[in-house]
Amino acid sequence: MKKILILTAFALGSLAAAQDTTTTTTTSTDTTAAPAMMGPESMTPEENFAKAQEYATQADVAYPVPFYDRTLWKSAVDSAYYASAGAADNRDYMAYLGQLYTKTQWWINAFNVWSKMDDLTDAEKDWASLSAAKLAYIALNRGDTETARAYVNKGMEWKSTPSLAAISARLQ
């Protein structure tokens, strides 16, 4: 109780002293604005692709587990998205976007990218079947066997994996 009273008296005394002093402030108006950073929407597809690779490399070092909600991973995915959207006919940009979606565990977007692509490489088939297996597992856990089966079937078209086979067995 004694400490509270002393602290209160000290605070009130400091407040009263502050009211007695006059403060003069001067402001200046700066007419030069800092240049805005270029966002991915204002860069070329080539620049975005290079930025996506740069951000992904930095993110691999900075974070133990890749998730889209991490700043560098978000920047990598967003830049890859703009690269792919800006050059829709560039297969490499789309494949890199699919890889980043898969790596950051954004399964539905990964699945959708892989589904749009033809002639996947062996590595891309691995990524694609992983996204299908994850989505099938999620659907199975919520009791949606029809959707789980659709994901398993599409995943098996890409590559038959033990995960997809195990989920398929649970659907029988």
Disulfide bonds with the S-S distance in Angstrom:
none
